[in-house]
Amino acid sequence: MKTILITGGAGFIGSNLCHHLIADHRVICLDNLSCGSLDNISDLMNHSNFTFVRHDVKQSFDIPCDQIYHLAAHASPKFYLNDPIETSMTIGLGTVSALNNARKYKATILLASTSEIYGEPDVHPQPESYYGNVNTVGPRSCYDQSKRWMETLGNDYRRTYGTDVKIVRIFNTYGPRMKMDDGRIISELLVRGIKGEQVFIYGDGHQTRSFCYIDDMIEQLTGIINSECTGPINCGNDQEFSINQIAEKISAWLEEPLKLNFVSPLINDPIRRRPQLNRLHSMGLQAHTDIEEGLKHTLNYFLNSLKQGAL
């Protein structure tokens, strides 16, 4: 039985990882709850294999473990645009803390980078060999550039200290345990649609994304950390949809159509986003969940939360 540390373990992806791993491993969830939620892990608190540690990753920590999933970050533009310095510091100093812990205990560490490192891409779809087109001084740079530095630091720890570092670039992911107010397009469409509120679309809605259901992402992350691959490697789903197409699917399931309000696009918000997944597929890993199935699971999650008074 391995001891697995998950930083940001009370967040969306982190909490789903905790639930997935708990049956076969000792799981330590580290989170300062700045964007994670105890509700995501409340059912695990009394599990014999589970430990929750409230801690800010900007401060060093000393936790014996075999593997680390380093997920701690303010990943939603709504939040990181409001506090860019905290975002940069959390990603930067948090990565140093996690890598030092991995080095000390000779643990394998998976660093969760992002599709945002590609910026507004000139290459489509985006392969791992593409260096990206990122504005280093724009409002989104706090997140984009910090994640790029995370990759640099991880590779330097591997080369300098022999630390077993895996780097993944996570593309848009959705599903149960998403924050309902995180400002991301799927949660915005679903939650505001359920409540009959206006949904603000930044741009004309023709911008595209590739959405991966959370169960598929968990399978990819656990497959990579237990492989010989070091990365960087794109993770996600390579099916590409416009925001308008996603809105049409969701609108068809609601009692009344979505109230879409098209406003000015955000600065440096990519027009097209789709991963090239050749490396992932060569490992026998891929997304299986159809977009309609995944969206319905997520809709039901938000509807149940509404009934419980969470909205």
VEXTI-635427 format. One record per atom (N, C-alpha, C): x, y, z. Coordinates in steps of 0.05 Angstrom, whole numbers, padded with zeros to 5 digits, always signed. Layout:
N
XYZ;...
END
This chain:
311
+00017-00024+00000;+00000+00000+00000;+00018+00025+00000;+00015+00041-00021;+00031+00066-00023;+00019+00088-00007;+00036+00107+00002;+00026+00132+00014;+00028+00153-00007;+00005+00165-00014;+00003+00184-00036;-00006+00211-00025;+00010+00231-00030;+00004+00259-00022;-00008+00274-00046;-00031+00287-00041;-00044+00303-00061;-00046+00332-00052;-00030+00350-00063;-00032+00378-00057;-00056+00390-00072;-00071+00407-00059;-00096+00416-00072;-00116+00394-00072;-00115+00376-00053;-00131+00352-00053;-00160+00356-00047;-00168+00380-00037;-00196+00386-00032;-00208+00401-00056;-00193+00405-00077;-00203+00418-00101;-00218+00399-00119;-00224+00408-00143;-00240+00392-00162;-00226+00366-00170;-00203+00368-00183;-00189+00344-00192;-00177+00330-00168;-00166+00344-00149;-00154+00332-00126;-00173+00315-00110;-00197+00325-00105;-00217+00309-00089;-00226+00284-00104;-00228+00286-00130;-00236+00262-00145;-00213+00242-00145;-00188+00251-00145;-00165+00233-00142;-00166+00220-00114;-00172+00235-00093;-00173+00223-00066;-00193+00200-00066;-00217+00205-00077;-00237+00184-00077;-00229+00160-00094;-00215+00165-00115;-00207+00143-00133;-00185+00125-00119;-00167+00138-00105;-00143+00124-00094;-00147+00111-00067;-00168+00120-00052;-00170+00114-00024;-00173+00084-00018;-00184+00069-00036;-00190+00041-00031;-00164+00024-00029;-00143+00033-00044;-00119+00016-00046;-00094+00030-00034;-00096+00055-00025;-00072+00069-00017;-00079+00086+00008;-00057+00094+00022;-00060+00114+00042;-00059+00141+00028;-00078+00158+00032;-00081+00183+00018;-00078+00206+00038;-00060+00225+00033;-00057+00249+00049;-00065+00272+00031;-00086+00286+00040;-00097+00309+00025;-00086+00334+00039;-00071+00350+00024;-00060+00375+00034;-00073+00398+00020;-00085+00417+00035;-00100+00439+00023;-00103+00461+00044;-00101+00486+00035;-00107+00508+00054;-00135+00518+00051;-00151+00506+00033;-00180+00512+00029;-00185+00540+00018;-00164+00552+00005;-00169+00578-00007;-00186+00576-00032;-00185+00553-00045;-00204+00548-00067;-00215+00520-00067;-00204+00502-00050;-00216+00476-00046;-00238+00477-00025;-00252+00455-00021;-00275+00455-00002;-00275+00429+00013;-00280+00431+00039;-00283+00407+00056;-00307+00390+00047;-00327+00403+00035;-00350+00387+00025;-00341+00365+00005;-00320+00371-00010;-00311+00352-00030;-00299+00326-00018;-00290+00328+00007;-00276+00305+00020;-00289+00297+00047;-00312+00309+00053;-00325+00304+00079;-00330+00274+00084;-00337+00260+00063;-00344+00231+00066;-00319+00214+00070;-00295+00226+00067;-00270+00211+00071;-00257+00216+00098;-00267+00235+00113;-00253+00244+00137;-00250+00221+00158;-00268+00203+00159;-00266+00181+00179;-00255+00156+00167;-00246+00157+00142;-00235+00133+00129;-00207+00127+00140;-00202+00102+00146;-00176+00095+00159;-00152+00101+00141;-00156+00102+00115;-00133+00108+00097;-00129+00137+00090;-00146+00155+00103;-00146+00183+00094;-00137+00201+00116;-00120+00221+00108;-00111+00242+00127;-00113+00269+00113;-00126+00287+00127;-00127+00315+00117;-00108+00333+00132;-00092+00348+00117;-00073+00367+00129;-00079+00394+00117;-00087+00412+00135;-00092+00440+00126;-00065+00455+00126;-00056+00463+00103;-00030+00475+00100;-00028+00490+00074;-00013+00512+00075;-00009+00529+00051;+00017+00519+00038;+00015+00511+00013;+00039+00500-00001;+00061+00520-00005;+00055+00546-00002;+00077+00566-00004;+00097+00561+00019;+00088+00549+00040;+00106+00542+00062;+00116+00513+00059;+00141+00508+00064;+00152+00481+00061;+00137+00461+00079;+00137+00436+00072;+00125+00415+00088;+00143+00390+00087;+00139+00373+00106;+00155+00349+00108;+00137+00325+00113;+00129+00312+00092;+00110+00290+00093;+00121+00265+00079;+00128+00244+00093;+00137+00220+00080;+00116+00209+00061;+00124+00202+00037;+00105+00191+00018;+00120+00177-00005;+00104+00162-00021;+00116+00148-00044;+00110+00163-00070;+00087+00177-00071;+00080+00191-00095;+00067+00218-00087;+00070+00238-00104;+00058+00264-00100;+00044+00272-00126;+00018+00279-00123;+00004+00293-00144;+00003+00322-00136;+00018+00339-00150;+00019+00367-00143;-00001+00383-00160;-00024+00389-00147;-00046+00401-00161;-00053+00429-00150;-00040+00437-00129;-00047+00462-00115;-00043+00486-00133;-00065+00501-00138;-00063+00525-00155;-00090+00538-00156;-00091+00564-00161;-00116+00578-00168;-00119+00575-00198;-00135+00555-00206;-00136+00548-00235;-00157+00562-00251;-00176+00575-00237;-00198+00588-00251;-00191+00617-00257;-00194+00626-00282;-00188+00654-00288;-00203+00674-00270;-00227+00667-00263;-00243+00685-00245;-00227+00691-00219;-00214+00671-00209;-00199+00674-00184;-00171+00685-00188;-00157+00674-00208;-00129+00682-00210;-00126+00710-00221;-00146+00720-00236;-00145+00747-00245;-00150+00767-00222;-00165+00758-00202;-00170+00775-00179;-00146+00778-00160;-00128+00758-00160;-00105+00758-00142;-00081+00746-00156;-00070+00761-00176;-00049+00749-00192;-00023+00744-00177;-00017+00760-00157;+00008+00756-00142;+00006+00730-00125;-00017+00727-00112;-00021+00702-00096;-00020+00678-00115;-00031+00680-00139;-00030+00658-00158;-00002+00651-00165;+00014+00671-00172;+00042+00665-00180;+00058+00653-00157;+00054+00664-00133;+00068+00654-00109;+00060+00626-00102;+00034+00620-00104;+00025+00593-00097;+00037+00573-00116;+00036+00578-00142;+00046+00559-00162;+00077+00557-00159;+00090+00580-00157;+00120+00580-00156;+00131+00568-00131;+00124+00580-00108;+00134+00570-00082;+00123+00542-00076;+00098+00538-00083;+00086+00511-00078;+00100+00489-00093;+00109+00495-00118;+00123+00475-00133;+00150+00469-00120;+00164+00490-00110;+00189+00486-00096;+00185+00468-00071;+00164+00474-00056;+00158+00457-00032;+00153+00428-00039;+00137+00424-00060;+00130+00397-00068;+00154+00381-00079;+00170+00395-00095;+00194+00382-00106;+00214+00375-00085;+00217+00393-00065;+00236+00387-00043;+00227+00363-00027;+00200+00361-00023;+00190+00338-00008;+00194+00313-00024;+00190+00314-00050;+00194+00290-00067;+00223+00282-00067;+00241+00302-00069;+00270+00296-00069;+00278+00283-00043;+00269+00293-00020;+00277+00282+00006;+00269+00253+00009;+00244+00247+00000;+00233+00220+00005;+00235+00202-00020;+00249+00212-00041;+00252+00197-00065;+00225+00188-00076;+00206+00206-00075;+00179+00201-00084;+00177+00209-00114;+00159+00195-00128;+00152+00203-00155;+00132+00226-00153;+00137+00247-00168;+00119+00270-00166;+00108+00277-00194;+00082+00281-00195;+00068+00289-00219;+00061+00319-00217;+00072+00335-00234;+00067+00364-00234;+00044+00370-00254;+00023+00382-00243;+00000+00389-00260;+00004+00416-00274;+00014+00415-00298;+00016+00439-00315;-00010+00442-00329;-00011+00458-00350;-00037+00466-00362;-00035+00471-00392;-00057+00469-00405;-00058+00477-00433;-00053+00507-00437;-00056+00522-00415;-00051+00551-00417;-00022+00558-00424;-00004+00539-00420;+00024+00546-00427;+00027+00550-00458;+00007+00541-00473;+00008+00545-00502;-00001+00573-00510;-00014+00588-00491;-00024+00615-00497;-00044+00615-00519;-00043+00635-00536;-00060+00637-00560;-00044+00623-00582;-00050+00597-00587;-00032+00581-00604;-00033+00588-00633;-00009+00587-00646;-00007+00590-00675;-00008+00563-00688;-00006+00541-00672;-00006+00514-00682;-00032+00500-00672;-00045+00486-00689;-00070+00473-00681;-00073+00445-00695;-00079+00424-00679;-00080+00423-00650;-00052+00426-00638;-00050+00429-00612;-00025+00435-00598;-00010+00410-00590;+00014+00405-00602;+00030+00382-00594;+00049+00391-00571;+00059+00372-00556;+00077+00379-00534;+00103+00393-00543;+00110+00389-00569;+00135+00401-00579;+00131+00431-00585;+00106+00441-00584;+00101+00469-00590;+00108+00486-00565;+00124+00507-00569;+00132+00524-00546;+00112+00544-00537;+00091+00549-00553;+00070+00566-00545;+00074+00595-00554;+00052+00611-00549;+00051+00639-00557;+00038+00654-00533;+00055+00660-00513;+00044+00671-00488;+00053+00699-00484;+00034+00716-00476;+00040+00743-00468;+00052+00743-00439;+00077+00751-00436;+00090+00749-00410;+00081+00770-00390;+00067+00791-00400;+00059+00813-00382;+00029+00819-00383;+00014+00800-00394;-00015+00804-00395;-00029+00796-00369;-00055+00800-00366;-00069+00794-00342;-00070+00764-00335;-00067+00747-00355;-00067+00718-00350;-00039+00707-00345;-00019+00724-00347;+00009+00715-00345;+00015+00703-00318;+00002+00712-00297;+00007+00702-00270;+00004+00672-00270;-00016+00661-00284;-00021+00633-00285;-00004+00619-00307;-00006+00630-00331;+00008+00617-00354;+00038+00615-00349;+00050+00637-00341;+00079+00638-00338;+00088+00622-00314;+00073+00622-00293;+00080+00607-00269;+00080+00577-00275;+00061+00568-00291;+00060+00540-00299;+00083+00533-00317;+00092+00551-00334;+00115+00546-00351;+00140+00543-00334;+00142+00560-00314;+00165+00558-00296;+00164+00532-00280;+00140+00524-00273;+00137+00498-00259;+00150+00475-00275;+00144+00476-00301;+00156+00455-00319;+00186+00457-00319;+00197+00482-00321;+00226+00486-00321;+00238+00475-00296;+00227+00482-00273;+00238+00474-00247;+00236+00444-00244;+00214+00431-00253;+00212+00402-00251;+00233+00388-00267;+00238+00398-00291;+00259+00386-00308;+00287+00390-00296;+00291+00413-00283;+00317+00418-00271;+00321+00400-00247;+00301+00395-00231;+00303+00377-00209;+00309+00348-00219;+00297+00341-00241;+00303+00314-00252;+00332+00312-00261;+00341+00333-00275;+00369+00332-00286;+00389+00335-00264;+00383+00352-00244;+00403+00358-00224;+00404+00338-00201;+00380+00330-00192;+00379+00313-00168;+00369+00284-00174;+00361+00279-00199;+00350+00253-00206;+00322+00248-00195;+00308+00269-00188;+00281+00266-00178;+00263+00255-00200;+00245+00237-00192;+00227+00224-00212;+00203+00243-00216;+00206+00260-00237;+00186+00281-00242;+00170+00274-00267;+00144+00275-00265;+00126+00272-00288;+00112+00299-00292;+00110+00308-00317;+00096+00333-00323;+00073+00328-00342;+00049+00337-00334;+00026+00334-00350;+00014+00362-00356;+00003+00365-00380;-00010+00390-00387;-00040+00384-00390;-00055+00393-00370;-00083+00387-00367;-00099+00406-00384;-00116+00396-00402;-00134+00412-00417;-00161+00413-00402;-00180+00429-00412;-00205+00434-00398;-00218+00408-00388;-00224+00408-00362;-00235+00385-00349;-00260+00393-00334;-00280+00375-00333;-00306+00382-00321;-00317+00358-00308;-00338+00361-00291;-00351+00339-00278;-00359+00345-00249;-00369+00325-00235;-00377+00329-00207;-00353+00339-00190;-00360+00355-00170;-00343+00369-00151;-00330+00394-00162;-00338+00402-00186;-00330+00429-00195;-00341+00450-00176;-00327+00472-00173;-00338+00495-00159;-00360+00507-00176;-00382+00513-00164;-00405+00523-00180;-00401+00553-00187;-00383+00566-00174;-00379+00595-00179;-00351+00601-00190;-00339+00581-00203;-00311+00585-00211;-00308+00601-00237;-00330+00607-00250;-00329+00623-00274;-00322+00608-00299;-00317+00582-00298;-00311+00567-00322;-00336+00562-00338;-00333+00558-00364;-00356+00559-00381;-00377+00537-00375;-00368+00513-00370;-00388+00491-00365;-00403+00496-00339;-00389+00503-00318;-00404+00508-00293;-00422+00532-00296;-00413+00553-00310;-00429+00577-00315;-00455+00570-00330;-00452+00555-00352;-00475+00547-00368;-00495+00531-00352;-00484+00511-00337;-00502+00493-00323;-00515+00507-00299;-00500+00519-00282;-00511+00531-00257;-00529+00554-00264;-00520+00572-00281;-00537+00595-00287;-00562+00586-00303;-00558+00565-00319;-00581+00555-00334;-00602+00543-00315;-00593+00528-00295;-00612+00516-00276;-00627+00539-00261;-00612+00560-00255;-00624+00582-00239;-00639+00603-00256;-00638+00599-00282;-00652+00618-00300;-00639+00645-00302;-00613+00646-00297;-00598+00671-00298;-00584+00675-00324;-00576+00699-00330;-00560+00705-00354;-00533+00691-00352;-00524+00682-00375;-00497+00670-00378;-00481+00689-00396;-00458+00699-00385;-00442+00717-00401;-00422+00701-00417;-00422+00705-00444;-00404+00692-00462;-00384+00714-00472;-00359+00709-00466;-00339+00729-00474;-00330+00724-00502;-00340+00741-00520;-00335+00737-00549;-00360+00729-00563;-00357+00717-00587;-00381+00710-00602;-00390+00681-00598;-00376+00666-00581;-00384+00638-00576;-00373+00618-00596;-00358+00628-00616;-00346+00610-00636;-00319+00600-00627;-00308+00611-00605;-00283+00600-00595;-00287+00572-00585;-00266+00555-00588;-00269+00527-00583;-00252+00518-00559;-00261+00496-00548;-00247+00482-00526;-00250+00452-00530;-00233+00437-00517;-00235+00408-00517;-00239+00399-00488;-00262+00388-00482;-00270+00383-00454;-00267+00353-00447;-00254+00348-00425;-00249+00321-00415;-00264+00316-00389;-00279+00294-00389;-00295+00287-00365;-00275+00278-00343;-00282+00284-00318;-00263+00280-00296;-00254+00251-00293;-00272+00231-00297;-00264+00203-00294;-00241+00196-00314;-00244+00207-00338;-00223+00202-00358;-00197+00215-00350;-00198+00239-00339;-00174+00253-00331;-00160+00238-00308;-00175+00228-00289;-00164+00213-00267;-00149+00188-00277;-00161+00174-00297;-00149+00151-00308;-00122+00158-00322;-00122+00181-00335;-00097+00190-00349;-00075+00197-00329;-00082+00212-00308;-00062+00221-00289;-00050+00197-00274;-00067+00178-00265;-00057+00155-00250;-00041+00137-00269;-00049+00135-00294;-00033+00120-00313;-00005+00131-00318;-00004+00157-00319;+00022+00170-00325;+00041+00169-00301;+00031+00173-00277;+00049+00173-00254;+00060+00145-00249;+00047+00125-00257;+00056+00097-00254;+00070+00086-00278;+00077+00104-00297;+00090+00095-00322;+00120+00105-00322;+00134+00098-00343;+00161+00107-00346;+00162+00134-00360;+00140+00144-00369;+00139+00170-00383;+00145+00193-00364;+00161+00212-00374;+00167+00236-00357;+00152+00261-00367;+00145+00261-00393;+00130+00284-00403;+00149+00306-00412;+00138+00329-00418;+00110+00336-00414;+00092+00321-00433;+00068+00316-00424;+00048+00301-00439;+00021+00314-00436;+00008+00318-00459;-00019+00330-00459;-00039+00309-00448;-00057+00319-00431;-00079+00302-00420;-00106+00316-00426;-00125+00300-00434;-00151+00311-00440;-00166+00295-00461;-00183+00309-00475;-00200+00298-00497;-00195+00314-00522;-00191+00302-00545;-00185+00317-00569;-00210+00323-00586;-00234+00318-00575;-00258+00327-00589;-00261+00357-00584;-00265+00373-00605;-00266+00402-00604;-00294+00412-00608;-00303+00430-00590;-00330+00441-00592;-00328+00471-00588;-00346+00486-00602;-00348+00514-00596;-00365+00518-00571;-00362+00541-00559;-00378+00547-00535;-00408+00547-00542;-00414+00557-00566;-00442+00556-00575;-00453+00528-00577;-00437+00510-00587;-00446+00482-00589;-00452+00470-00561;-00434+00475-00542;-00439+00465-00515;-00464+00478-00504;-00468+00504-00508;-00492+00518-00498;-00517+00506-00510;-00517+00499-00536;-00540+00487-00549;-00547+00460-00537;-00527+00443-00530;-00532+00417-00518;-00545+00421-00491;-00535+00439-00475;-00545+00443-00448;-00573+00455-00449;-00577+00474-00466;-00602+00488-00469;-00625+00469-00475;-00619+00448-00491;-00639+00428-00499;-00649+00412-00475;-00633+00410-00453;-00641+00394-00430;-00655+00410-00409;-00654+00436-00410;-00666+00453-00390;-00695+00459-00396;-00710+00467-00375;-00738+00473-00379;-00742+00498-00397;-00723+00516-00396;-00724+00539-00414;-00697+00544-00425;-00695+00557-00449;-00669+00560-00462;-00650+00578-00445;-00625+00573-00449;-00605+00590-00436;-00607+00619-00445;-00602+00637-00426;-00603+00665-00432;-00574+00675-00436;-00565+00675-00461;-00538+00681-00467;-00534+00711-00472;-00514+00722-00460;-00507+00751-00463;-00478+00752-00473;-00475+00759-00499;-00448+00760-00511;-00435+00787-00505;-00412+00786-00493;-00397+00811-00485;-00369+00810-00497;-00354+00831-00492;-00327+00834-00503;-00309+00811-00495;-00293+00800-00513;-00275+00778-00505;-00254+00786-00485;-00245+00767-00469;-00224+00772-00449;-00197+00775-00463;-00179+00790-00451;-00152+00794-00462;-00137+00768-00462;-00125+00761-00485;-00108+00737-00488;-00123+00711-00484;-00150+00711-00485;-00165+00687-00483;-00163+00672-00510;-00153+00647-00511;-00148+00633-00536;-00174+00629-00552;-00171+00631-00579;-00194+00627-00597;-00199+00598-00601;-00177+00582-00603;-00180+00553-00608;-00162+00538-00588;-00172+00515-00579;-00157+00500-00560;-00164+00470-00564;-00144+00455-00572;-00147+00426-00576;-00120+00412-00573;-00118+00392-00556;-00092+00378-00553;-00087+00358-00575;-00062+00356-00582;-00053+00332-00597;-00046+00311-00577;-00058+00287-00579;-00056+00267-00558;-00041+00242-00567;-00023+00245-00587;-00009+00221-00596;+00007+00207-00574;+00021+00223-00558;+00037+00211-00536;+00019+00196-00516;-00003+00209-00509;-00022+00197-00490;-00033+00171-00501;-00042+00171-00526;-00053+00148-00538;-00033+00125-00541;-00008+00132-00545;+00013+00112-00548;+00017+00096-00522;+00008+00108-00500;+00009+00094-00474;-00016+00078-00468;-00034+00078-00487;-00060+00063-00482;-00079+00079-00466;-00076+00105-00464;-00093+00123-00448;-00109+00141-00467;-00135+00144-00461;-00151+00162-00477;-00177+00168-00463;-00191+00188-00472;-00217+00195-00461;-00238+00176-00472;-00256+00167-00455;-00278+00149-00464;-00305+00161-00462;-00309+00182-00446;-00335+00192-00440;-00345+00212-00461;-00368+00206-00473;-00380+00223-00493;-00388+00250-00480;-00387+00272-00494;-00393+00298-00483;-00421+00299-00472;-00441+00287-00486;-00468+00288-00476;-00471+00273-00449;-00458+00250-00447;-00459+00234-00423;-00446+00250-00400;-00422+00261-00405;-00408+00276-00384;-00424+00300-00375;-00435+00315-00394;-00451+00339-00386;-00475+00331-00370;-00488+00309-00377;-00512+00301-00361;-00504+00293-00333;-00482+00279-00330;-00473+00272-00303;-00468+00298-00287;-00455+00317-00299;-00449+00342-00286;-00474+00358-00280;-00493+00359-00298;-00519+00372-00294;-00533+00360-00270;-00533+00333-00268;-00546+00320-00246;-00533+00326-00219;-00506+00328-00220;-00491+00336-00196;-00500+00364-00186;-00502+00383-00204;-00510+00410-00196;-00539+00410-00188;-00557+00395-00201;-00585+00394-00193;-00588+00383-00165;-00572+00362-00158;-00573+00351-00131;-00563+00371-00111;-00542+00385-00118;-00532+00406-00100;-00553+00428-00096;-00568+00434-00116;-00589+00454-00114;-00610+00444-00094;-00618+00419-00096;-00638+00408-00077;-00628+00409-00048;-00602+00406-00045;-00590+00406-00018;-00584+00434-00008;-00592+00455-00024;-00588+00482-00015;-00561+00493-00019;-00545+00481-00036;-00517+00490-00040;-00515+00513-00060;-00536+00518-00076;-00536+00539-00096;-00551+00564-00086;
END
